[in-house]
């Protein structure tokens, strides 16, 4: 897999994630995975050494309670993240673009697979019509499955695109109540329209 973060970017992004409050290492890994829509998941061997270096630099404080280790920003860490808000916004934009590109690649892969599947299903349905057998699965069921898979791929693409747009906008603090109301209205309308096509 190609490098996701350029030199120093992961360090900065870890500080940005900790700016929201103390977190365990696993929580940081999970948040990073969610920011990338599941297309990238950093390993513990990537995250913990960087947290250790941030601690050595005096930017992060580590506290241990039982078997859990929590990381939080020190005043020096907060000062650095405050001074680099512009860099964080630019990094968020870069992540959004990476997620969009990976989602497009995944979409192209899924569409190619679906096209092949549809061709196979069409051939199987034609063969079944030519030689009907008692107890053989209904070809309509296979076709329905193929359409469902394509519909789910569309929903996934929409979700990832909107999440990327929202994160990019949030980095500039421009997500508003109107954004949420609009999304809610559009999704409700879309759900009703889709349900109207189903028996």
Backbone bond lengths (Angstrom), bond angles and torsions (degrees), N, CA, C in turn:
res aa  C-N    CA-C-N  psi(-1)  N-CA   C-N-CA  omega(-1)  CA-C   N-CA-C  phi
1 X - - - 1.468 - - 1.529 109.36 -
2 X 1.312 115.42 139.65 1.463 119.90 -179.84 1.524 110.24 -66.46
3 X 1.346 115.33 155.51 1.457 120.38 179.47 1.523 110.09 -62.57
4 X 1.324 115.82 131.62 1.465 121.00 -177.76 1.523 110.70 -87.32
5 X 1.336 116.71 -43.98 1.455 121.42 -178.51 1.525 110.35 -108.08
6 X 1.318 115.83 135.77 1.459 120.41 172.23 1.531 108.50 -74.28
7 X 1.332 116.70 172.85 1.460 121.09 -177.63 1.533 110.99 -56.59
8 X 1.328 116.33 126.26 1.462 122.03 176.73 1.518 114.79 86.07
9 X 1.339 117.81 -11.64 1.470 119.20 -175.89 1.528 112.19 -73.68
10 X 1.329 117.59 -40.24 1.461 119.40 179.30 1.525 109.87 -64.00
11 X 1.318 116.89 -40.33 1.468 121.41 176.84 1.528 110.16 -55.66
12 X 1.333 116.01 -48.07 1.461 120.74 -179.12 1.519 110.79 -65.61
13 X 1.324 116.70 -39.54 1.464 119.24 -176.37 1.522 111.68 -70.70
14 X 1.324 116.61 -33.14 1.462 119.00 175.20 1.530 110.17 -63.59
15 X 1.321 116.71 -40.90 1.468 119.86 176.14 1.521 110.29 -61.83
16 X 1.347 117.16 -40.90 1.462 120.92 -179.58 1.521 110.86 -64.40
17 X 1.322 117.32 -40.19 1.472 120.49 179.17 1.527 110.63 -66.72
18 X 1.322 116.58 -37.99 1.468 120.23 179.68 1.519 111.58 -74.70
19 X 1.321 117.41 -16.39 1.464 120.83 178.03 1.523 111.05 -62.38
20 X 1.341 116.60 -26.24 1.468 120.54 179.39 1.522 112.23 -78.46
21 X 1.330 117.43 -12.85 1.458 120.68 179.32 1.517 111.29 143.81
22 X 1.341 117.62 167.26 1.471 121.74 -179.07 1.524 111.27 -60.18
23 X 1.330 115.84 146.11 1.459 120.79 -179.70 1.518 110.24 -146.39
24 X 1.350 114.55 153.74 1.454 120.64 171.03 1.524 107.74 -81.45
25 X 1.327 115.81 161.09 1.454 119.80 178.33 1.514 112.31 -57.93
26 X 1.338 116.50 -40.40 1.471 119.89 -179.74 1.526 111.10 -64.49
27 X 1.335 115.93 -35.92 1.470 119.32 177.81 1.527 110.87 -64.52
28 X 1.318 116.87 -37.81 1.464 120.31 178.17 1.525 110.64 -65.98
29 X 1.329 116.58 -41.32 1.467 120.56 177.61 1.526 109.98 -62.48
30 X 1.337 116.17 -43.15 1.462 120.55 -179.58 1.523 111.30 -64.92
31 X 1.337 117.22 -43.19 1.464 119.83 179.64 1.516 111.85 -64.19
32 X 1.317 116.76 -40.44 1.463 120.01 177.65 1.525 110.58 -63.03
33 X 1.328 116.06 -41.41 1.467 120.30 178.49 1.522 110.16 -61.21
34 X 1.341 117.13 -43.07 1.464 121.10 -179.75 1.523 111.03 -67.00
35 X 1.345 117.78 -38.37 1.464 120.42 179.75 1.525 111.40 -61.43
36 X 1.344 115.67 -29.81 1.460 120.28 -179.91 1.528 111.85 -96.84
37 X 1.325 116.78 14.83 1.453 119.88 176.70 1.518 113.34 60.10
38 X 1.337 116.72 26.85 1.456 120.42 179.32 1.519 114.03 81.20
39 X 1.343 118.14 1.12 1.464 120.12 -178.73 1.527 112.26 -84.84
40 X 1.318 116.84 -9.02 1.470 121.16 177.92 1.518 108.24 -147.69
41 X 1.329 116.57 132.44 1.462 121.34 176.14 1.522 108.12 -134.02
42 X 1.332 116.71 112.48 1.471 119.14 -179.42 1.526 110.68 -70.03
43 X 1.308 115.81 148.57 1.462 120.42 179.00 1.523 110.03 -84.68
44 X 1.329 114.79 161.64 1.468 119.50 175.96 1.528 109.65 -60.83
45 X 1.340 116.93 -33.48 1.453 121.22 179.33 1.519 113.13 -68.68
46 X 1.339 116.24 -15.25 1.465 120.52 175.44 1.521 110.94 -90.25
47 X 1.328 116.92 -41.30 1.467 122.03 -172.40 1.530 113.10 -79.54
48 X 1.328 117.67 -50.97 1.466 119.33 -171.84 1.535 114.20 -64.18
49 X 1.336 119.36 -40.08 1.474 116.96 176.08 1.527 112.89 -61.70
50 X 1.336 117.12 -35.77 1.467 119.80 178.73 1.526 110.50 -69.17
51 X 1.316 116.71 -37.81 1.466 119.22 176.01 1.527 109.87 -63.07
52 X 1.332 116.10 -38.50 1.463 119.96 178.20 1.525 111.53 -62.72
53 X 1.342 116.07 -40.02 1.469 118.89 178.91 1.521 111.04 -68.40
54 X 1.331 116.80 -37.95 1.465 120.07 177.46 1.528 110.68 -63.42
55 X 1.337 115.40 -35.83 1.464 119.66 176.51 1.531 109.96 -66.44
56 X 1.339 116.49 -42.28 1.472 120.52 178.94 1.532 110.99 -62.47
57 X 1.330 116.47 -32.23 1.462 120.82 179.92 1.526 112.00 -79.00
58 X 1.327 116.89 -7.06 1.461 120.26 -179.89 1.517 113.46 80.93
59 X 1.338 117.18 15.91 1.465 120.66 -178.60 1.517 112.25 -95.51
60 X 1.324 116.44 -20.24 1.465 122.15 -177.37 1.521 108.94 -132.06
61 X 1.324 115.26 141.46 1.466 121.31 176.76 1.521 108.20 -111.37
62 X 1.314 116.96 134.50 1.469 122.05 179.89 1.520 109.04 -108.17
63 X 1.336 115.54 132.91 1.465 119.62 175.78 1.522 108.68 -129.57
64 X 1.322 116.08 141.74 1.464 121.66 -176.01 1.519 109.25 -117.00
65 X 1.328 115.53 127.93 1.469 121.71 174.74 1.514 107.21 -128.54
66 X 1.321 115.87 109.46 1.460 119.29 -177.24 1.513 109.96 64.33
67 X 1.348 115.72 -119.55 1.459 120.61 -178.64 1.528 111.78 -101.89
68 X 1.332 117.09 5.08 1.465 120.85 -177.42 1.526 111.19 -108.34
69 X 1.312 114.39 134.64 1.460 121.11 177.90 1.522 108.46 -112.94
70 X 1.325 116.06 126.75 1.456 121.59 -178.80 1.521 109.85 -112.87
71 X 1.336 114.89 142.16 1.466 121.12 178.68 1.522 109.25 -116.51
72 X 1.329 116.21 138.36 1.459 120.12 176.72 1.526 109.20 -145.51
73 X 1.327 114.49 157.99 1.463 119.29 -179.37 1.519 111.21 -72.45
74 X 1.310 115.37 143.93 1.457 121.16 170.30 1.536 107.22 -89.64
75 X 1.312 118.95 170.80 1.473 119.57 175.00 1.535 112.18 -54.35
76 X 1.328 116.84 -37.03 1.474 119.57 178.22 1.526 110.46 -65.99
77 X 1.344 116.42 -37.83 1.462 120.23 178.13 1.513 111.39 -65.74
78 X 1.328 116.62 -40.62 1.470 120.53 178.64 1.528 110.46 -65.85
79 X 1.316 115.98 -38.01 1.469 119.31 179.23 1.530 110.33 -64.86
80 X 1.325 116.48 -40.45 1.476 118.23 -179.72 1.524 111.29 -66.76
81 X 1.322 117.07 -43.79 1.473 118.89 -177.73 1.526 109.99 -67.55
82 X 1.318 116.86 -33.69 1.465 120.26 178.36 1.529 110.24 -66.83
83 X 1.324 116.20 -38.76 1.460 120.49 -178.98 1.528 112.21 -73.30
84 X 1.341 116.48 -16.16 1.473 119.44 -175.17 1.531 112.40 -118.28
85 X 1.341 116.36 31.10 1.471 119.88 179.33 1.531 111.48 -57.49
86 X 1.317 116.18 -38.82 1.465 119.97 179.96 1.522 111.43 -63.90
87 X 1.336 116.73 -40.47 1.462 120.86 178.16 1.526 110.55 -65.35
88 X 1.342 116.42 -37.50 1.466 120.12 179.19 1.532 110.13 -65.40
89 X 1.334 116.57 -43.22 1.468 120.17 179.16 1.528 110.51 -61.77
90 X 1.332 116.43 -41.12 1.459 120.28 178.69 1.529 110.60 -65.98
91 X 1.323 116.61 -37.59 1.459 121.23 178.77 1.528 110.18 -66.70
92 X 1.339 117.67 -42.03 1.464 121.46 176.75 1.523 110.25 -58.70
93 X 1.334 115.90 -41.89 1.460 119.98 178.72 1.531 110.26 -62.17
94 X 1.324 116.48 -43.14 1.459 120.36 178.65 1.515 112.11 -62.68
95 X 1.336 116.78 -39.49 1.464 120.94 178.04 1.524 109.98 -64.77
96 X 1.330 116.80 -42.44 1.464 120.37 178.46 1.520 110.84 -59.07
97 X 1.328 116.57 -41.65 1.465 120.25 179.38 1.529 110.64 -67.49
98 X 1.330 117.05 -38.82 1.459 120.26 177.91 1.523 110.68 -62.91
99 X 1.343 115.92 -44.29 1.467 120.01 178.71 1.525 110.07 -61.87
100 X 1.341 116.50 -42.72 1.467 120.40 179.67 1.531 110.80 -61.04
101 X 1.333 116.65 -44.95 1.467 120.30 -179.31 1.525 111.16 -64.72
102 X 1.327 116.21 -42.21 1.471 119.16 179.69 1.523 111.10 -67.88
103 X 1.329 116.74 -36.56 1.460 120.21 177.54 1.530 110.28 -65.84
104 X 1.338 116.93 -39.69 1.459 120.55 177.68 1.521 111.00 -63.53
105 X 1.329 116.58 -42.10 1.462 120.04 178.81 1.522 110.43 -64.04
106 X 1.342 116.00 -41.69 1.464 120.18 178.41 1.520 110.28 -65.05
107 X 1.347 115.92 -41.44 1.460 120.19 179.46 1.531 111.05 -61.14
108 X 1.344 115.82 -42.90 1.470 119.66 179.76 1.529 110.07 -63.88
109 X 1.329 115.73 -39.74 1.463 119.52 178.82 1.524 111.27 -65.14
110 X 1.346 115.58 -43.85 1.472 119.74 179.38 1.521 110.57 -64.87
111 X 1.350 116.96 -42.90 1.456 119.82 -179.73 1.519 111.05 -62.50
112 X 1.344 116.80 -40.68 1.458 119.64 177.42 1.517 111.30 -62.10
113 X 1.341 115.89 -42.49 1.466 119.93 178.54 1.519 111.02 -64.56
114 X 1.347 116.03 -40.56 1.465 119.70 -179.51 1.518 111.76 -66.85
115 X 1.334 116.31 -37.71 1.460 118.82 178.21 1.520 110.31 -63.03
116 X 1.326 115.61 -43.50 1.463 119.17 177.19 1.513 111.42 -63.45
117 X 1.343 116.01 -41.13 1.455 120.37 179.87 1.517 110.92 -64.62
118 X 1.356 116.17 -42.30 1.468 118.86 179.18 1.524 111.52 -62.33
119 X 1.335 115.89 -39.85 1.468 119.78 179.09 1.530 110.17 -63.52
120 X 1.336 115.95 -43.24 1.460 119.57 178.58 1.522 111.34 -64.75
121 X 1.333 116.38 -40.54 1.460 120.15 179.62 1.529 111.44 -66.51
122 X 1.346 115.37 -39.44 1.467 118.50 178.56 1.518 110.30 -63.19
123 X 1.340 116.49 -42.11 1.461 119.93 179.08 1.523 110.57 -65.61
124 X 1.341 116.30 -41.14 1.462 119.77 179.39 1.523 111.18 -65.68
125 X 1.340 116.52 -39.90 1.474 119.96 179.20 1.524 111.00 -64.83
126 X 1.339 115.52 -40.79 1.467 119.26 179.68 1.530 109.67 -64.59
127 X 1.318 116.12 -41.64 1.457 120.21 178.70 1.523 110.80 -64.55
128 X 1.325 116.49 -39.38 1.464 120.32 -179.84 1.520 111.05 -66.23
129 X 1.336 115.94 -38.14 1.477 118.71 178.62 1.521 110.95 -66.94
130 X 1.330 115.78 -34.41 1.462 119.45 -179.19 1.528 111.29 -73.48
131 X 1.345 116.73 -33.56 1.458 119.79 -178.77 1.526 109.58 -130.15
132 X 1.327 117.80 72.65 1.474 119.36 -179.10 1.531 111.25 -64.67
133 X 1.322 114.08 136.71 1.459 119.60 178.65 1.518 109.31 -127.66
134 X 1.294 114.96 143.29 1.463 119.29 -179.61 1.531 109.80 -68.14
135 X 1.317 115.40 132.80 1.469 120.39 178.05 1.519 113.81 84.63
136 X 1.328 118.86 -1.31 1.464 121.40 179.16 1.527 109.77 -74.19
137 X 1.354 118.52 142.59 1.473 120.68 -179.16 1.528 111.69 -57.12
138 X 1.328 115.13 143.93 1.464 121.72 179.32 1.530 109.07 -67.46
139 X 1.364 118.27 122.57 1.467 120.00 179.52 1.522 112.73 -58.69
140 X 1.344 117.14 -26.10 1.466 119.95 178.79 1.515 111.20 -63.49
141 X 1.342 115.69 -30.24 1.461 119.24 179.17 1.522 110.34 -66.06
142 X 1.339 116.55 -40.57 1.469 120.19 179.02 1.528 110.69 -67.25
143 X 1.318 115.50 -41.01 1.464 118.85 179.43 1.526 110.39 -64.69
144 X 1.345 115.60 -41.02 1.464 119.77 177.83 1.527 110.45 -60.52
145 X 1.318 116.17 -40.16 1.467 120.52 179.66 1.529 110.46 -62.26
146 X 1.344 116.40 -43.90 1.463 120.08 -179.76 1.526 110.76 -62.01
147 X 1.339 117.07 -43.14 1.468 119.74 179.12 1.526 110.90 -65.94
148 X 1.338 116.04 -37.45 1.469 118.62 178.47 1.523 110.91 -62.73
149 X 1.340 116.52 -42.66 1.455 119.89 179.37 1.529 111.05 -61.61
150 X 1.328 117.34 -39.99 1.457 120.20 178.64 1.523 110.59 -66.31
151 X 1.352 116.09 -40.64 1.472 119.91 178.63 1.526 110.52 -62.02
152 X 1.332 116.71 -42.10 1.459 119.76 179.89 1.528 111.05 -65.80
153 X 1.338 117.08 -35.56 1.464 120.22 177.20 1.525 110.44 -64.38
154 X 1.343 116.65 -38.45 1.461 120.44 177.73 1.525 111.23 -64.92
155 X 1.328 116.20 -42.55 1.468 120.69 178.68 1.525 109.95 -62.87
156 X 1.337 116.67 -41.94 1.468 120.30 179.47 1.530 110.36 -63.28
157 X 1.340 117.06 -43.88 1.463 120.27 -179.65 1.530 110.56 -62.20
158 X 1.352 116.15 -44.10 1.463 120.39 179.07 1.527 110.06 -59.78
159 X 1.321 116.74 -45.66 1.470 121.16 -179.01 1.526 111.16 -59.72
160 X 1.335 116.68 -47.12 1.461 119.63 -177.57 1.529 111.60 -67.48
161 X 1.332 116.84 -39.10 1.467 119.62 179.28 1.521 111.31 -64.33
162 X 1.347 116.48 -44.72 1.462 120.18 -179.08 1.526 110.54 -67.12
163 X 1.334 117.55 -41.14 1.465 120.16 178.48 1.532 110.80 -60.55
164 X 1.332 116.13 -41.19 1.465 119.47 179.20 1.529 110.68 -64.52
165 X 1.345 116.07 -42.07 1.467 119.64 178.64 1.529 111.00 -63.18
166 X 1.326 116.74 -43.60 1.464 120.86 -178.72 1.527 111.33 -64.73
167 X 1.324 117.16 -41.37 1.464 119.35 -179.42 1.517 111.15 -66.94
168 X 1.331 116.11 -38.97 1.465 119.10 177.91 1.527 109.95 -64.16
169 X 1.351 116.33 -42.31 1.463 120.08 179.52 1.522 111.31 -67.63
170 X 1.343 115.72 -38.33 1.463 119.70 -179.43 1.520 111.41 -64.67
171 X 1.333 116.73 -32.52 1.465 119.75 177.88 1.524 111.18 -61.85
172 X 1.346 115.93 -24.85 1.471 120.39 177.14 1.525 111.26 -102.55
173 X 1.339 116.71 7.28 1.473 123.33 177.80 1.528 112.50 59.02
174 X 1.342 116.81 43.46 1.468 119.02 -178.46 1.531 112.93 -117.95
175 X 1.339 118.57 9.13 1.465 120.38 173.76 1.528 108.07 -76.93
176 X 1.335 116.89 129.87 1.461 121.28 -175.79 1.522 111.17 -125.93
177 X 1.335 114.69 174.67 1.465 120.31 176.48 1.521 110.65 -61.27
178 X 1.334 117.02 -34.20 1.460 121.14 178.14 1.527 110.45 -61.12
179 X 1.324 116.88 -37.88 1.467 120.55 177.67 1.517 110.43 -59.26
180 X 1.323 116.30 -47.85 1.464 121.14 -178.30 1.524 110.74 -66.35
181 X 1.342 117.41 -44.21 1.462 120.85 178.96 1.526 111.28 -60.79
182 X 1.320 115.99 -41.98 1.464 120.38 178.85 1.521 110.81 -62.98
183 X 1.328 116.28 -45.74 1.461 120.43 179.81 1.526 110.66 -62.01
184 X 1.332 116.22 -42.48 1.466 119.91 -179.99 1.531 110.85 -61.99
185 X 1.334 116.46 -44.36 1.468 121.00 -179.46 1.520 111.41 -63.76
186 X 1.328 115.97 -45.36 1.470 120.36 -178.68 1.526 110.90 -64.42
187 X 1.331 116.56 -43.16 1.463 119.65 -179.19 1.524 111.62 -66.75
188 X 1.338 117.07 -40.95 1.470 119.61 177.07 1.521 110.99 -61.09
189 X 1.326 116.30 -43.37 1.461 120.96 179.70 1.530 110.51 -64.23
190 X 1.328 116.08 -43.33 1.462 120.03 179.92 1.517 111.15 -63.95
191 X 1.341 116.67 -40.81 1.464 119.79 179.47 1.520 111.39 -62.24
192 X 1.349 116.52 -42.91 1.468 119.84 178.70 1.520 111.23 -63.52
193 X 1.332 116.06 -41.63 1.472 120.04 -178.31 1.527 110.66 -65.07
194 X 1.345 116.18 -42.22 1.469 119.35 179.51 1.524 110.35 -65.99
195 X 1.323 116.92 -44.03 1.462 119.85 -179.47 1.527 112.00 -62.11
196 X 1.323 116.29 -29.68 1.469 120.73 179.91 1.530 110.82 -65.88
197 X 1.348 117.66 -21.85 1.465 119.75 179.63 1.515 111.83 -88.36
198 X 1.330 116.39 -7.38 1.464 120.10 -177.24 1.529 110.83 -102.36
199 X 1.307 117.75 144.05 1.484 120.23 -179.86 1.532 111.13 -69.55
